[in-house]
Amino acid sequence: INELVDARDVSIGAWFEAHIESVTRATKGRKNGKAQVKSGNSYKRTNGNLSQDHSRENANNLDSTPSTSYSDCMDTDEEAIYHIKYDEYPENGIVEMDINNLRPRARTILKWSELKVGDVVMVNYNVETPEERGFWFDAEITSLREISRTNKEVHAKILLGGPEDAINDCKILFIEEMYKIEKPGAYPLTFGDGDFKRKNGPECKHCRADPDKEFCFCSCYLCGGKQDAHMQLLCDECNMAYHIYCLNPPLSKIPEDEDWYCPSCKNDSNEVVKAGEKLKQSKKKAKMPSASTESQRDWGKGMACVGRTKECTIVPSNHYGPIPGVPVGTTWKFRVQVSEAGVHRPHVGGIHGRSNDGAYSLVLAGGFEDEVDRGDEFTYTGSGGRDLSGNKRIGEHSFDQTLTHMNRALALNCDAPLDDKNGAESKNWRAGKPVRVVRSSKGRRISKYAPEEGNRYDGIYKVVKYWPEIGKCGFLVWRYLLRRDDIEPAPWTSEGMERSKKLGLSVQYPEGYLEAMASKEKKDKVKKQTVKQEPTSQSNGNQKRTIDDGKGEAFQLTQEQQWLIREDCMNQKLWDEVLASLEEGPNFLKKLEQSFMCVCCQELVYQPVTTECLHNVCKSCLQRSFRAEVFTCPACRYDLGKGYTMVPNKILQTLLDQFFPGYSKGR
């Protein structure tokens, strides 16, 4: 009794300090080494049941109590059950163990000179985090390496108890704390012989088992205390601990259910949508400012926050000039569609550019009342100067604008040295970098050139000059004068209107938008029980996606393009299909892009290789396929052979560069 021993937790294979409380005879069902540890925590320690009746156990005690030090001398017919108690974890109570999982307490630290390859010793190792201190395991030394006098390495195989339960090639960190495993026959230690305790890893790596540190992961989430660990509940969702008496309302005892969730993680039964019920408004949305706002403004029904369904890959994002296949006068209902077309990529921002490169596009939405729009020329106000903290999309001017970020990017488009104090004016404004301009219907209040609906692409403009001034808001703002420089006629002119009519240009809506609006309008009419009226021309549900009053303006090919198409004999079949859509105008470029799309990267082919099977693949894509030892055509699996010579189709590349100028810059 009271002998100091090492007891193995069979769930993890680690050894912990313990002492023997009592010894009893094994029952018939527990003989022949069948005594097992009672159920407990799978990682911390073996958690046995508390002894309920010590007097009954004492009545079953052996007359001569055996020691683990001399257990090999015991009669095998009289198996013993050892009732032990862990020194570091008294909350586990008394645990029943058999002799196979007990041994005399380790007491001898081995020196470096005493270690040999193949020896089995006791080492400290952390299975989950090897670079930190953990529990004590048996380990078989596999290698010893003395790099220098103070630098030594030990690698071992961690033994977890079973015949095949082992972790190979583990680096032992605490070389100076390797213990000799005591065998039966060693001198039995008791509390009177001293404190033979080893250093274990802390239970909590956040507070390092500091009892004075409150409000940690190992303490109660509500009171922050670490007392009464046996009265704590662990949430099965967030894994935080709670005292049962700290809960509201408090619990009188530990619940018998296996799963328990804290008040923050549990599902409110009132928010569960049952069969046949409508969706309930969440508490989070009820607290949002939008739930109690009195504003009557239309915020776009969430279209400003919607994600793109596709992305323009014909040209890179830093492309200057027009987008191939997008004629002047093209109009989209929402800004996200403008972004998908590549004309103006930001969903919300007014200027798209880079402060060290320049501006590629801007949206004229009439955000400032003192802006002047004359159609072919307009003044534009830079960004900044507004407080947009919180959830604000717009705000009053509260500070001066500076020539940084997007303001600086737009100034770089002017063909003049940058001046962030006084501004600059170009002597040859046409030599500046081009800017794509999109006019929004929001600008109708200050400009007659803005479209009545949606966002319209109005062509290429150049920055003539820029300067700082005090605006109507009372703060300094940066002004820009932009002038139109595009060969295509402006959409508000008679020539532009005629061209838009020939091309069949009208407001483009997202897929399914018109149908959804028509369905909503129909439901509203039924709900209000009003008399059906004839739909007017302003009804969104009856607007057509395109206007087709004729065949439209055909796409014009130059003499050089016609000659190059005839020279590209290998793709003659594809060209015949593409040329059939010349009468469709801008749709010709869409058909061309689809016909010459790389099957690998799903983009317009770059440096195309026309294979023997008459398929076009990017040279880089085909090279990547060959590096993966796939020597077949990516489109039809025709065997090209390992020695296939990849010769780019220069004629096709020249044609694509002419039809899609700038697309090869980003490839």
C-alpha positions in Angstrom: 0.0 0.0 0.0 1.2 3.6 -0.9 3.9 2.3 -3.1 4.9 4.8 -5.8 4.3 3.3 -9.3 4.0 4.3 -12.9 0.6 3.5 -14.4 0.0 3.3 -18.1 -3.1 4.9 -19.7 -4.0 2.2 -22.2 -6.0 4.7 -24.3 -2.8 6.7 -25.3 0.0 4.5 -24.1 1.6 7.1 -21.8 2.8 6.5 -18.3 1.7 8.7 -15.3 2.8 8.8 -11.7 0.5 7.1 -9.3 0.4 5.3 -6.0 -1.3 2.1 -4.8 -4.4 2.6 -2.6 -5.3 -1.0 -2.2 -5.1 -4.5 -3.7 -7.9 -7.0 -4.2 -8.3 -10.4 -5.6 -9.5 -10.7 -9.2 -13.0 -12.1 -9.7 -13.4 -15.1 -12.0 -14.3 -12.9 -14.9 -11.1 -10.9 -14.4 -8.6 -13.7 -14.0 -5.9 -14.6 -16.6 -4.9 -10.9 -17.0 -8.3 -9.7 -18.1 -8.6 -6.8 -15.8 -9.3 -3.7 -17.8 -9.3 0.0 -17.1 -12.7 1.6 -16.7 -13.9 4.0 -19.4 -12.6 7.6 -19.4 -11.2 10.5 -21.4 -9.5 9.2 -24.6 -6.7 11.7 -24.5 -6.2 13.2 -21.1 -6.0 10.1 -18.8 -7.8 6.9 -18.0 -10.8 8.1 -16.0 -12.0 5.4 -13.7 -15.1 5.4 -11.5 -14.8 6.6 -7.9 -14.8 3.9 -5.2 -18.2 4.0 -3.7 -17.7 1.6 -0.8 -14.1 1.5 0.6 -15.1 -0.7 3.5 -16.2 -3.4 1.1 -12.9 -3.2 -0.8 -11.0 -3.5 2.5 -12.9 -6.6 3.3 -11.6 -8.1 0.1 -8.0 -7.1 0.6 -5.4 -9.8 0.6 -3.8 -10.8 3.8 -0.3 -10.2 2.3 -0.4 -7.2 0.0 1.9 -7.9 -3.1 4.2 -5.2 -4.4 4.8 -4.4 -8.0 8.5 -4.8 -7.3 8.0 -8.5 -6.6 5.0 -9.3 -8.7 6.8 -11.8 -10.8 7.0 -14.1 -7.7 3.2 -14.2 -7.4 1.2 -17.2 -8.1 -0.4 -16.8 -11.5 -3.6 -18.5 -10.3 -4.1 -15.6 -7.8 -4.4 -12.6 -10.1 -4.5 -9.2 -8.3 -6.3 -6.0 -9.1 -4.5 -2.9 -8.1 -6.5 0.1 -7.0 -4.3 3.1 -7.9 -4.7 6.9 -7.8 -3.0 9.3 -10.1 -0.8 11.9 -8.3 -1.4 14.7 -10.8 -5.1 13.9 -11.5 -6.9 13.1 -8.3 -10.2 14.1 -9.9 -10.1 10.8 -11.7 -10.6 9.0 -8.4 -9.5 5.4 -7.8 -8.7 3.4 -11.0 -8.5 -0.4 -11.2 -5.4 -1.7 -13.0 -3.8 -5.1 -13.6 -0.1 -5.8 -13.2 0.6 -5.5 -17.0 0.0 -1.7 -16.9 1.9 -1.1 -13.6 5.6 -1.0 -12.8 7.9 0.5 -10.1 8.3 4.3 -10.3 11.1 5.4 -12.6 13.9 7.2 -10.6 17.2 6.9 -12.6 18.1 9.5 -15.2 20.4 8.1 -17.9 23.5 9.9 -19.0 24.5 10.3 -22.6 27.3 7.7 -22.2 24.8 5.2 -20.9 22.5 5.3 -23.9 22.8 2.7 -26.6 20.9 2.0 -29.8 18.2 -0.6 -29.2 17.7 0.3 -25.5 14.1 0.9 -24.3 13.9 3.9 -22.1 11.2 6.3 -20.9 11.2 9.7 -22.7 9.0 12.7 -22.9 7.2 13.2 -26.2 4.2 15.2 -27.5 2.3 13.1 -30.1 0.3 16.0 -31.4 2.9 18.8 -31.2 6.4 17.2 -31.3 8.2 20.5 -30.6 6.5 20.9 -27.2 6.7 19.0 -23.9 4.2 16.2 -23.7 3.6 12.9 -21.8 6.0 10.1 -20.9 6.3 7.1 -23.2 8.4 4.0 -23.6 10.8 4.4 -26.6 13.3 2.3 -28.4 16.4 4.3 -29.3 17.1 4.0 -33.1 19.9 6.5 -33.5 22.4 8.5 -31.4 24.2 11.5 -33.0 26.7 13.7 -31.2 27.1 16.8 -33.4 29.2 18.7 -30.9 29.8 18.7 -27.1 26.5 20.6 -26.5 24.5 19.5 -29.5 23.2 16.0 -29.5 20.4 14.2 -31.3 18.3 11.2 -30.3 15.8 9.5 -32.6 13.6 6.8 -31.2 10.5 4.7 -31.9 7.7 5.6 -29.5 6.0 2.4 -28.1 2.3 2.9 -27.3 1.7 -0.5 -25.7 0.4 -2.7 -28.4 2.6 -5.1 -30.5 2.2 -2.9 -33.6 1.3 0.4 -31.9 4.4 2.6 -32.5 5.5 5.9 -34.0 8.7 5.6 -35.9 11.5 8.1 -36.3 10.6 10.5 -33.5 13.2 13.2 -32.5 13.5 13.4 -28.7 13.9 16.9 -27.5 14.5 16.4 -23.8 17.7 14.3 -23.9 18.7 15.1 -20.4 15.4 13.7 -19.0 15.5 10.1 -20.2 14.7 7.6 -17.5 15.7 4.0 -17.0 12.7 1.7 -16.9 12.6 -0.1 -13.5 12.0 -3.9 -13.7 10.2 -6.1 -11.1 12.5 -6.5 -8.2 13.5 -2.9 -7.9 13.4 -1.3 -4.5 9.7 -0.2 -3.8 9.4 3.6 -3.2 6.9 5.2 -0.9 6.1 8.8 0.0 8.6 8.7 2.7 11.5 8.2 0.2 10.9 11.6 -1.4 9.1 13.2 -4.3 9.9 11.3 -7.5 7.9 13.3 -10.0 8.6 14.0 -13.6 7.8 17.2 -15.6 4.8 16.8 -17.9 3.5 19.2 -20.6 0.9 21.7 -19.4 -2.7 20.7 -19.6 -3.4 24.1 -21.3 -0.9 25.5 -23.7 -2.5 28.9 -23.5 -2.0 29.6 -19.8 0.7 26.9 -19.2 -1.4 25.6 -16.3 -1.0 28.8 -14.4 -3.7 28.6 -11.6 -3.7 32.4 -11.2 -4.4 33.2 -14.9 -8.2 33.6 -15.4 -10.4 33.6 -18.5 -8.4 31.1 -20.5 -9.4 28.1 -22.6 -9.2 25.8 -19.6 -11.2 28.0 -17.3 -14.9 28.7 -17.1 -16.0 31.0 -20.0 -18.3 33.0 -17.7 -16.5 33.4 -14.4 -13.0 32.8 -15.6 -12.2 30.5 -12.7 -10.4 27.1 -12.8 -11.9 25.7 -9.6 -14.3 22.8 -9.5 -13.1 21.1 -12.7 -15.5 18.2 -12.1 -18.4 20.7 -12.3 -17.5 22.0 -15.7 -19.2 21.2 -19.0 -17.5 21.3 -22.4 -19.5 22.7 -25.3 -19.4 20.2 -28.2 -19.4 23.0 -30.7 -16.9 25.7 -29.4 -15.1 23.4 -26.9 -15.3 26.1 -24.1 -15.8 25.2 -20.5 -18.7 26.3 -18.3 -19.5 25.8 -14.6 -22.9 24.3 -14.2 -23.7 26.8 -11.5 -22.6 29.8 -13.7 -25.2 29.0 -16.4 -28.4 30.9 -16.6 -30.5 29.1 -15.3 -27.9 27.1 -13.3 -27.9 23.3 -13.5 -28.1 21.1 -10.4 -26.0 18.3 -11.9 -24.1 17.2 -15.0 -26.5 16.3 -17.8 -26.7 12.7 -18.8 -26.9 13.5 -22.5 -23.7 12.9 -24.4 -24.0 16.2 -26.4 -24.2 19.6 -24.7 -24.1 23.0 -26.3 -23.5 26.4 -24.6 -26.0 29.2 -24.9 -24.0 30.8 -27.8 -23.9 27.7 -29.9 -27.2 26.0 -29.3 -30.0 26.4 -31.9 -33.0 28.4 -30.9 -36.1 26.3 -31.4 -38.0 29.4 -32.2 -35.8 30.1 -35.2 -36.2 26.6 -36.7 -38.4 26.8 -39.8 -40.8 23.9 -39.7 -42.7 22.3 -42.6 -45.1 24.8 -44.1 -43.7 27.8 -42.3 -42.2 30.9 -43.9 -38.6 31.9 -43.4 -38.2 33.9 -40.2 -36.2 37.1 -40.0 -32.9 36.5 -38.1 -31.9 38.5 -35.1 -28.8 39.7 -37.0 -30.8 41.3 -39.8 -33.2 42.8 -37.3 -30.3 44.7 -35.7 -28.9 46.0 -39.0 -29.4 49.7 -39.8 -31.3 48.8 -43.0 -34.1 47.2 -41.0 -35.1 50.5 -39.4 -34.1 53.1 -42.1 -36.6 55.6 -43.4 -34.8 56.1 -46.6 -36.8 55.7 -49.8 -33.7 55.3 -52.0 -33.5 52.4 -54.4 -30.2 50.6 -53.6 -30.2 48.5 -56.7 -31.8 45.4 -55.1 -28.3 44.0 -54.1 -26.9 44.2 -57.7 -23.9 46.3 -56.4 -22.8 43.4 -54.2 -23.5 40.5 -56.6 -20.5 38.5 -57.9 -19.5 38.2 -61.5 -20.8 35.2 -63.4 -18.1 35.5 -66.0 -14.9 37.5 -66.6 -13.5 39.2 -69.7 -10.4 37.4 -70.8 -10.0 38.8 -74.3 -7.8 41.6 -73.0 -6.0 41.9 -69.7 -7.4 44.0 -66.9 -4.8 46.8 -67.5 -5.8 47.2 -71.1 -6.0 50.7 -72.6 -8.4 51.5 -75.3 -11.7 49.9 -76.5 -12.7 46.3 -75.8 -12.9 44.2 -79.0 -16.5 43.3 -79.8 -18.0 46.1 -77.7 -19.2 48.9 -80.0 -19.9 52.5 -78.8 -23.5 52.7 -77.6 -23.6 49.3 -75.9 -25.8 49.6 -72.8 -26.1 47.4 -69.8 -28.8 47.5 -67.0 -26.4 46.9 -64.1 -22.8 47.8 -63.3 -21.9 44.2 -62.8 -22.6 43.5 -66.5 -20.3 46.4 -67.4 -17.6 44.6 -65.3 -18.3 41.3 -67.0 -17.8 42.9 -70.4 -14.4 44.2 -69.3 -15.4 47.9 -70.1 -15.2 49.0 -66.5 -14.2 46.2 -64.1 -14.9 47.6 -60.6 -18.5 47.0 -59.4 -18.7 50.2 -57.4 -15.6 52.4 -57.9 -15.8 55.3 -60.3 -12.2 55.1 -61.6 -10.4 51.9 -62.6 -6.6 52.2 -62.7 -3.3 51.9 -61.0 -1.5 54.7 -59.3 1.8 53.8 -60.9 0.4 53.2 -64.4 -2.7 55.1 -65.2 -6.5 54.9 -65.5 -8.2 52.5 -67.9 -11.9 53.5 -67.5 -14.2 55.6 -65.5 -18.0 56.0 -64.9 -19.7 59.4 -65.2 -22.6 59.1 -62.8 -23.1 62.8 -61.8 -21.9 62.4 -58.2 -21.0 66.2 -58.0 -23.5 68.9 -58.9 -20.8 71.3 -60.1 -19.6 68.9 -62.8 -20.2 70.1 -66.4 -21.1 67.6 -69.2 -21.0 68.9 -72.8 -21.1 65.4 -74.4 -17.8 65.5 -76.3 -16.1 67.2 -73.4 -16.8 67.1 -69.7 -15.3 67.9 -66.3 -14.8 65.0 -63.9 -14.2 65.2 -60.1 -11.7 62.9 -58.5 -12.5 60.4 -55.7 -12.0 60.8 -51.9 -12.9 63.4 -49.4 -16.0 61.6 -48.1 -16.4 59.7 -44.8 -17.4 56.2 -45.8 -16.9 54.5 -42.4 -19.3 51.8 -41.4 -21.8 50.7 -44.0 -21.9 54.0 -45.9 -21.9 53.9 -49.7 -22.0 57.7 -50.0 -21.4 60.5 -47.5 -20.9 64.2 -47.2 -17.6 65.8 -47.9 -15.6 66.2 -44.7 -12.0 66.6 -45.9 -9.8 67.6 -48.9 -9.0 65.3 -51.8 -5.4 64.4 -52.5 -3.8 63.4 -55.8 -3.2 59.8 -54.7 -4.5 56.4 -55.6 -7.1 56.6 -58.4 -6.8 60.4 -58.7 -3.1 60.0 -59.4 -3.9 57.2 -61.9 -6.2 59.5 -63.9 -3.7 62.3 -63.8 -1.0 60.0 -65.4 -3.2 59.7 -68.5 -2.5 63.4 -69.2 0.4 63.9 -71.6 2.2 66.3 -69.2 4.6 65.9 -66.2 2.8 65.0 -63.0 2.2 67.9 -60.6 0.4 67.0 -57.4 0.3 70.7 -56.2 -0.9 72.8 -59.1 -2.0 70.3 -61.7 -1.0 70.2 -65.4 -2.3 70.8 -68.9 -1.3 68.8 -72.0 0.0 70.6 -75.1 -0.9 67.6 -77.2 -3.9 66.1 -75.5 -4.4 63.4 -78.1 -1.1 61.9 -77.2 -2.4 61.0 -73.7 -3.5 57.6 -72.6 -7.0 56.6 -73.6 -9.8 56.2 -71.1 -13.0 54.3 -71.6 -16.0 56.3 -70.5 -19.3 54.8 -69.3 -22.2 57.2 -68.6 -24.7 56.1 -66.0 -28.4 56.9 -65.9 -27.9 58.3 -62.5 -26.3 61.4 -64.2 -29.6 62.4 -65.9 -30.2 65.0 -63.2 -27.2 67.0 -64.3 -26.6 65.9 -67.9 -28.8 65.4 -70.9 -26.2 63.1 -72.5 -26.7 60.4 -69.9 -28.8 57.4 -70.9 -32.4 57.0 -69.7 -31.7 53.5 -68.3 -28.6 51.5 -67.3 -25.0 52.2 -68.1 -23.8 53.1 -71.7 -20.3 52.9 -73.2 -19.6 56.2 -74.9 -16.2 55.6 -76.3 -12.6 56.8 -75.8 -11.7 60.1 -74.1 -8.4 61.7 -73.3 -7.4 63.9 -70.3 -6.7 67.4 -71.4 -5.8 68.9 -68.0 -6.3 68.5 -64.3 -6.2 71.1 -61.5 -7.2 71.5 -57.8 -10.0 73.9 -56.7 -12.5 74.5 -53.9 -15.8 72.9 -54.8 -19.3 73.7 -53.8 -18.8 71.4 -50.8 -16.3 73.8 -49.4 -13.3 71.4 -49.6 -10.5 71.0 -52.1 -11.3 68.7 -55.0 -9.4 67.6 -58.1 -11.0 68.4 -61.5 -10.2 66.7 -64.8 -11.1 67.9 -68.2 -11.7 65.0 -70.6 -12.3 65.3 -74.4 -13.6 62.6 -76.8 -11.2 61.1 -79.2 -13.0 58.1 -80.9 -13.5 57.3 -84.6 -17.0 55.8 -83.7 -19.8 58.4 -83.6 -21.1 59.4 -80.2 -24.4 57.6 -79.3 -26.4 60.8 -78.8 -25.6 62.1 -82.4 -27.8 61.3 -85.4 -24.9 59.2 -86.8 -24.5 57.3 -83.5 -28.2 56.6 -83.2 -28.4 55.3 -86.8 -25.4 53.1 -86.2 -26.9 51.7 -82.9 -30.1 51.0 -84.8 -28.2 49.1 -87.5 -26.2 47.1 -84.9 -29.4 46.3 -83.0 -28.1 47.8 -79.7 -30.5 48.1 -76.8 -30.3 47.7 -73.0 -28.9 44.3 -72.1 -30.4 42.6 -69.1 -29.0 39.7 -67.0 -30.1 36.3 -68.0 -33.6 35.6 -66.6 -34.1 39.2 -65.4 -37.0 40.1 -67.8 -38.8 36.9 -67.0 -38.4 37.4 -63.3 -39.7 41.0 -63.5 -42.7 39.9 -65.6 -43.5 37.2 -63.1 -43.2 39.7 -60.2 -45.5 42.2 -62.0 -48.1 39.5 -62.6 -48.1 38.4 -59.0 -48.5 42.0 -57.8 -51.5 42.4 -60.1 -53.1 39.3 -58.7 -52.4 40.3 -55.2 -53.9 43.7 -55.5 -56.9 42.3 -57.4 -56.8 45.1 -59.9 -58.3 45.2 -63.4 -55.9 44.0 -66.0 -54.6 46.7 -68.1 -52.7 46.7 -71.4 -49.0 46.7 -70.8 -47.2 50.0 -71.7 -44.0 50.4 -73.5 -42.3 51.3 -70.2 -43.0 47.9 -68.6 -39.8 46.1 -67.9 -41.5 42.8 -68.4 -42.3 43.6 -72.0 -39.0 45.1 -73.1 -37.0 43.2 -75.6 -33.4 42.3 -75.2 -32.5 43.5 -78.7 -34.1 45.6 -81.4 -33.9 44.0 -84.8 -35.4 46.4 -87.4 -33.2 45.0 -90.2 -30.3 42.9 -90.9 -28.0 45.3 -89.1 -24.6 46.7 -90.0 -22.3 43.9 -91.3 -18.7 43.5 -90.0 -16.3 44.9 -92.5 -13.1 43.0 -93.3 -10.0 44.7 -94.7 -8.2 43.6 -97.8 -5.3 42.3 -95.7 -7.7 40.3 -93.5 -9.4 38.7 -96.4 -6.1 37.7 -97.9 -4.8 36.2 -94.6 -8.0 34.2 -94.2 -7.5 32.7 -97.7 -3.9 31.8 -96.8 -4.9 30.0 -93.6 -5.8 26.8 -95.5 -5.7 24.4 -92.5 -8.5 26.3 -90.8 -10.6 26.9 -93.9 -13.6 25.0 -92.5 -13.7 27.1 -89.3 -13.3 30.3 -91.3 -16.3 29.4 -93.5 -18.4 29.0 -90.4 -17.2 32.3 -88.9 -17.6 34.3 -92.1 -21.2 33.3 -92.3 -21.9 35.5 -89.3 -20.4 38.7 -90.9 -23.9 40.1 -91.3 -24.5 39.9 -87.6 -22.0 42.8 -86.9 -20.5 42.6 -83.4 -21.7 39.0 -83.0 -19.0 38.1 -85.6 -16.3 38.6 -83.0 -18.2 36.5 -80.5 -18.4 33.7 -83.1 -14.7 34.1 -83.9 -13.8 33.8 -80.2 -15.8 30.7 -79.7 -14.4 29.0 -82.9 -10.8 29.7 -81.9 -10.9 28.9 -78.2 -8.2 26.7 -76.7 -9.7 23.5 -75.4 -7.1 23.5 -72.5 -7.2 27.0 -71.0 -10.7 27.9 -72.4 -9.4 31.2 -73.7 -8.7 32.6 -77.1 -5.7 30.7 -78.5 -2.3 32.5 -78.2 0.6 31.4 -80.4 -1.8 28.7 -81.9 -0.5 25.4 -83.0 -2.8 23.9 -85.7 -2.4 20.1 -85.3 -2.7 17.4 -88.0 -6.2 16.8 -86.9 -7.1 20.5 -87.6 -7.5 21.6 -84.0 -6.0 24.8 -82.6 -4.2 24.8 -79.2 -2.0 27.3 -77.4 1.6 26.4 -77.8 2.2 26.7 -74.0 -0.8 24.5 -73.3 0.4 21.8 -75.7 3.9 22.0 -74.2 2.5 21.5 -70.7 0.6 18.5 -72.0 3.8 17.0 -73.5 5.6 17.6 -70.2 3.0 15.5 -68.5 3.8 12.8 -71.1 0.4 13.1 -72.9 1.3 13.1 -76.6 -2.2 13.3 -78.0 -4.4 16.1 -79.3 -6.2 17.7 -76.3 -9.4 18.0 -78.3 -9.7 14.6 -80.0 -6.9 12.4 -78.6 -5.3 12.0 -82.0 -1.8 10.6 -81.5 0.7 13.3 -82.3 3.8 11.4 -81.3 6.5 12.1 -78.8 8.7 13.9 -81.4 5.9 16.2 -82.7 7.2 19.6 -83.8 5.1 22.5 -82.5 5.0 25.2 -85.2 2.9 28.2 -84.4 0.3 29.3 -87.0 1.6 32.8 -87.6 -1.1 33.7 -90.1 -3.8 32.9 -87.5 -2.0 34.8 -84.8 -1.8 37.9 -87.0 -5.5 37.7 -87.7 -6.4 37.3 -84.0 -4.2 40.3 -83.1 -6.1 42.4 -85.7 -9.5 41.3 -84.6 -8.7 41.5 -80.8 -6.0 44.2 -80.4 -4.2 44.0 -77.1 -5.4 40.5 -76.1 -1.8 39.0 -76.3 -0.5 41.5 -73.7 -1.7 39.6 -70.8 -0.7 36.1 -72.0 
